[in-house]
Amino acid sequence: MNRIKRISTELLQKHPTKFGVEFDANKKALNELAVVRSKVLRNELAGYITARLRKQAAQEKASMAAAEDEVEERESEEAEE
């Protein structure tokens, strides 16, 4: 696991509520939580965290939509009987 993934994973585990899907907000959160000497490293960390949380949010949204569709199918089947 490279250092971007490792550091990002550690930060997300320790401070899950500090980060969101906004890149600029994640950069500010990184400045508050960690001492990152390099602007490039900070941006890479914030970008990785942002992408990971956006992907996670999209997966949750898709699973919720699938569950809703399943419930609607059951209700329509019960109505037909």
Secondary structure, 3 states (H helix, E strand, C coil): CCHHHHHHHHHHHHCCCCCCCCHHHHHHHHHHHCCCCCHHHHHHHHHHHHHHHHHHHHHHHHHHHHHHHHHHHHHHHHHHC
